[in-house]
Amino acid sequence: MANYYDPADLAKFGKIGDFQKPLADKYFAWYGEVFAEGALTQREKSLIALAVAHAIQCPYCIDAYTTDSMEKGASEAMMMEAVHVAAAIRGGASLVHATMMMNKVNETLM
């Protein structure tokens, strides 16, 4: 295998029910409801999914939600802005933990 992540596997996602159909059916029903038009548009939800995909570093999700976002009318600028939002939150989440280090330093020096 040339890559650990095989792009062809994305098309196999629907087969997760092969080993546990009742749970897969529940997941796909819930998933469908989550991505249905609601308080957020389907395009907004797709952009959120694209940002989350980058934050969790899922290549299958990045592939799927890049395509989905474009199909729902998102521009390249919108998609990149969503990715930057995810990166800023992820970076901030790392930096906020510096308070733990600072607390330890202050505790040790006192």
MOHUFEN-V123663 format. One record per residue. N is the residue number from 1. RES is the residue in one letter. SS is DSSP state (helix for helix, strand for strand, loop for the rest). PSI is psi in whole degrees, 0 to 359 (* if undefined). OMEGA is omega in whole degrees, -180 to 180 (* if undefined). Layout:
# MOHUFEN-V123663
{{N:RES:SS:PSI:OMEGA} {N:RES:SS:PSI:OMEGA}}
This chain:
# MOHUFEN-V123663
{{1:M:loop:126:-178} {2:A:loop:325:-179} {3:N:loop:147:176} {4:Y:loop:318:177} {5:Y:loop:116:179} {6:D:loop:116:-180} {7:P:helix:332:179} {8:A:helix:336:-180} {9:D:helix:334:179} {10:L:helix:320:180} {11:A:helix:345:-179} {12:K:helix:359:-175} {13:F:helix:321:179} {14:G:helix:344:-179} {15:K:helix:3:179} {16:I:helix:342:178} {17:G:helix:351:-179} {18:D:helix:328:-178} {19:F:loop:347:-179} {20:Q:loop:74:-174} {21:K:helix:315:-178} {22:P:helix:319:179} {23:L:helix:320:178} {24:A:helix:318:178} {25:D:helix:318:179} {26:K:helix:317:179} {27:Y:helix:310:-177} {28:F:helix:327:176} {29:A:helix:314:179} {30:W:helix:314:179} {31:Y:helix:316:179} {32:G:helix:319:177} {33:E:helix:318:-179} {34:V:helix:318:-175} {35:F:loop:4:176} {36:A:loop:154:176} {37:E:loop:135:-180} {38:G:loop:225:176} {39:A:loop:331:174} {40:L:loop:147:176} {41:T:loop:163:177} {42:Q:helix:326:177} {43:R:helix:317:178} {44:E:helix:318:179} {45:K:helix:322:179} {46:S:helix:321:177} {47:L:helix:322:175} {48:I:helix:315:180} {49:A:helix:321:178} {50:L:helix:318:179} {51:A:helix:314:179} {52:V:helix:320:179} {53:A:helix:321:178} {54:H:helix:321:-179} {55:A:helix:322:180} {56:I:helix:357:176} {57:Q:loop:51:178} {58:C:loop:106:-177} {59:P:helix:327:178} {60:Y:helix:317:-179} {61:C:helix:320:178} {62:I:helix:314:178} {63:D:helix:307:-175} {64:A:helix:316:-175} {65:Y:helix:344:168} {66:T:helix:310:179} {67:T:helix:313:-178} {68:D:helix:317:179} {69:S:helix:316:178} {70:M:helix:318:180} {71:E:helix:333:-180} {72:K:loop:9:172} {73:G:loop:11:178} {74:A:loop:140:178} {75:S:loop:168:176} {76:E:helix:320:180} {77:A:helix:320:178} {78:M:helix:316:-179} {79:M:helix:317:-180} {80:M:helix:323:177} {81:E:helix:319:177} {82:A:helix:319:179} {83:V:helix:320:178} {84:H:helix:324:176} {85:V:helix:313:179} {86:A:helix:317:-179} {87:A:helix:320:179} {88:A:helix:318:179} {89:I:helix:317:180} {90:R:helix:317:178} {91:G:helix:316:179} {92:G:helix:323:179} {93:A:helix:325:175} {94:S:helix:315:-177} {95:L:helix:324:-179} {96:V:helix:334:177} {97:H:loop:348:175} {98:A:helix:337:177} {99:T:helix:328:177} {100:M:helix:316:178} {101:M:helix:316:-179} {102:M:helix:319:177} {103:N:helix:317:-179} {104:K:helix:316:178} {105:V:helix:311:-179} {106:N:helix:321:179} {107:E:helix:318:-178} {108:T:helix:322:-178} {109:L:helix:345:-177} {110:M:loop:*:*}}
